[in-house]
C-alpha cells in the first residue's frame, strides 16, 4: 500500500514539475520529459509490470491534459516502460551508464513515435527539422535533468524496498 501511495505521489509530482516549473525555465520552448525519466527508471528498477503500470498512468495524465485522443500517450509510455523493464535483469544500482542510455533511447523513441503518429500521418515530412529542433534538444535537456532526478528516484526505490523487506521479516 505504501509503494502505491508513494508511486502515485511521484507521478503527480513529476507531472506538476514538468508542466509548471520546467515550463517556466524552458529553453527555446523545450521542456525535459520527466515522465519518461520516471517510467524508464521504475521500469528497469522494478521490471516489466511496474514499468507498464507507471507508463500507463504517466501517459494517461498526459492524455487527459494535452492529448487529442485519450490513450495515445498512455500506449506510448506503456511500451516504453515495458521495454525498459526487460533490462531489469542487468540493472545494477551503482551503475548510472545503463539508466542514462535507456532514458536517452526512450526519449528519442518517444519523440520519433510522436512525430510519426502526430505529424507524418498528416503529411508533414520535415523529420530533419523536427529531429534537430525538437527531439535532440529535449533529449539533451532530459538527460541533464536525469542526472539530478535519477539519484532521487533510486533513493526512494531503495527506501521502499528496505521497508518492504523489514515488514516481510515481521511476518516470517
C-alpha positions as CSV (number, residue, x, y, z in Angstrom):
1,X,0.0,0.0,0.0
2,X,2.9,2.4,0.9
3,X,4.5,1.7,-2.5
4,X,1.3,2.6,-4.4
5,X,0.8,5.8,-2.5
6,X,4.4,6.9,-3.0
7,X,4.3,5.9,-6.6
8,X,1.1,8.0,-7.2
9,X,2.7,11.0,-5.4
10,X,5.8,10.6,-7.6
11,X,3.8,10.5,-10.8
12,X,1.8,13.6,-9.9
13,X,4.8,15.5,-8.6
14,X,6.8,14.8,-11.8
15,X,3.8,15.8,-13.9
16,X,3.3,19.0,-12.0
17,X,7.0,19.9,-12.1
18,X,7.1,19.2,-15.9
19,X,4.1,21.3,-16.6
20,X,4.7,24.2,-14.3
21,X,8.3,24.7,-13.1
22,X,10.1,23.4,-16.1
23,X,7.6,25.1,-18.4
24,X,8.8,28.4,-16.9
25,X,12.5,27.6,-17.4
26,X,12.1,26.1,-20.9
27,X,15.0,26.6,-23.3
28,X,13.5,27.6,-26.7
29,X,10.2,26.1,-25.8
30,X,11.8,22.8,-25.0
31,X,10.9,21.1,-21.7
32,X,12.5,18.0,-20.2
33,X,10.3,14.9,-20.2
34,X,10.2,13.9,-16.6
35,X,7.5,11.3,-17.3
36,X,9.9,9.4,-19.5
37,X,12.6,9.5,-16.7
38,X,10.1,8.2,-14.2
39,X,8.6,5.5,-16.4
40,X,12.0,4.3,-17.7
41,X,13.6,4.4,-14.2
42,X,10.9,2.3,-12.5
43,X,10.8,0.0,-15.5
44,X,14.4,-1.1,-15.2
45,X,14.5,-0.9,-11.4
46,X,11.3,-3.0,-10.8
47,X,10.6,-4.9,-14.0
48,X,8.2,-5.0,-16.9
49,X,5.0,-4.9,-15.0
50,X,5.9,-1.9,-12.9
51,X,7.2,-0.1,-16.0
52,X,3.9,-0.9,-17.8
53,X,1.8,0.5,-14.9
54,X,3.9,3.6,-14.4
55,X,3.8,4.2,-18.2
56,X,0.1,3.8,-18.2
57,X,-0.5,6.4,-15.5
58,X,2.1,8.8,-16.8
59,X,0.7,8.6,-20.3
60,X,-2.9,8.9,-19.0
61,X,-2.1,12.1,-17.3
62,X,-0.5,13.4,-20.5
63,X,-3.6,12.3,-22.5
64,X,-6.0,13.9,-20.1
65,X,-4.3,17.3,-20.1
66,X,-2.6,17.5,-23.5
67,X,-3.8,14.7,-25.8
68,X,-6.4,15.0,-28.5
69,X,-7.1,11.3,-28.2
70,X,-7.3,9.5,-24.8
71,X,-4.9,6.6,-24.8
72,X,-2.3,7.6,-27.3
73,X,0.3,8.8,-24.9
74,X,-0.7,6.1,-22.4
75,X,0.1,3.4,-25.0
76,X,3.5,5.0,-25.9
77,X,4.5,5.3,-22.3
78,X,3.4,1.8,-21.6
79,X,5.6,0.4,-24.3
80,X,8.5,2.4,-23.1
81,X,8.0,1.2,-19.5
82,X,7.6,-2.4,-20.6
83,X,10.7,-2.4,-22.8
84,X,12.8,-0.7,-20.1
85,X,11.5,-3.4,-17.7
86,X,13.2,-6.0,-19.9
87,X,16.6,-4.6,-18.7
88,X,15.8,-5.3,-15.0
89,X,17.9,-8.4,-15.1
90,X,21.1,-6.4,-15.9
91,X,20.3,-3.4,-13.8
92,X,22.8,-2.5,-11.0
93,X,22.0,0.5,-8.8
94,X,25.7,1.6,-8.7
95,X,26.0,1.9,-12.5
96,X,24.5,5.0,-13.9
97,X,25.5,4.3,-17.5
98,X,22.7,1.9,-18.3
99,X,19.9,4.1,-16.9
100,X,21.3,7.1,-18.8
101,X,21.5,5.2,-22.0
102,X,18.0,3.7,-21.6
103,X,16.5,7.1,-20.8
104,X,18.2,8.6,-23.8
105,X,17.0,5.9,-26.1
106,X,13.5,6.1,-24.6
107,X,13.3,9.8,-25.1
108,X,14.4,9.5,-28.8
109,X,11.9,6.7,-29.3
110,X,9.1,8.8,-27.7
111,X,10.0,11.7,-30.0
112,X,10.1,9.6,-33.1
113,X,6.8,7.8,-32.3
114,X,5.1,11.1,-31.6
115,X,6.4,12.5,-34.9
116,X,5.2,9.5,-36.9
117,X,1.7,9.5,-35.3
118,X,1.1,13.2,-34.9
119,X,2.9,14.7,-37.9
120,X,4.0,12.2,-40.6
121,X,0.5,10.8,-40.9
122,X,-0.8,14.3,-41.6
123,X,1.6,14.7,-44.5
124,X,4.3,16.8,-42.7
125,X,7.6,15.3,-43.9
126,X,10.1,17.6,-42.2
127,X,11.7,14.9,-40.0
128,X,15.1,16.5,-40.1
129,X,13.7,19.8,-38.8
130,X,11.7,18.0,-36.1
131,X,14.7,15.9,-35.1
132,X,17.1,18.8,-34.9
133,X,14.8,21.4,-33.3
134,X,12.5,19.2,-31.0
135,X,13.8,15.7,-30.4
136,X,17.5,16.5,-29.9
137,X,17.2,19.5,-27.6
138,X,14.6,17.7,-25.5
139,X,16.8,14.7,-25.2
140,X,19.8,16.8,-24.0
141,X,17.6,18.7,-21.5
142,X,16.0,15.4,-20.3
143,X,19.5,13.8,-19.8
144,X,20.7,16.8,-17.8
145,X,17.7,16.7,-15.6
146,X,18.1,12.9,-15.2
147,X,21.5,13.5,-13.6
148,X,19.6,15.2,-10.7
149,X,16.3,13.3,-10.7
150,X,17.5,9.7,-11.2
151,X,19.5,9.5,-7.9
152,X,16.4,10.7,-6.0
153,X,14.2,8.1,-7.7
154,X,16.8,5.4,-6.9
155,X,17.0,6.5,-3.3
156,X,13.1,6.4,-3.0
157,X,13.0,3.0,-4.5
158,X,15.8,1.7,-2.2
159,X,13.9,3.1,0.9
160,X,10.7,1.4,-0.2
161,X,12.4,-1.9,-0.8
162,X,14.0,-1.7,2.7
163,X,10.7,-1.0,4.3
164,X,9.1,-3.9,2.4
165,X,11.9,-6.3,3.5
166,X,11.5,-5.2,7.1
167,X,7.8,-5.7,7.1
168,X,8.2,-9.1,5.4
169,X,10.6,-10.3,8.1
170,X,8.0,-9.4,10.8
171,X,5.5,-11.9,9.3
172,X,8.0,-14.8,8.9
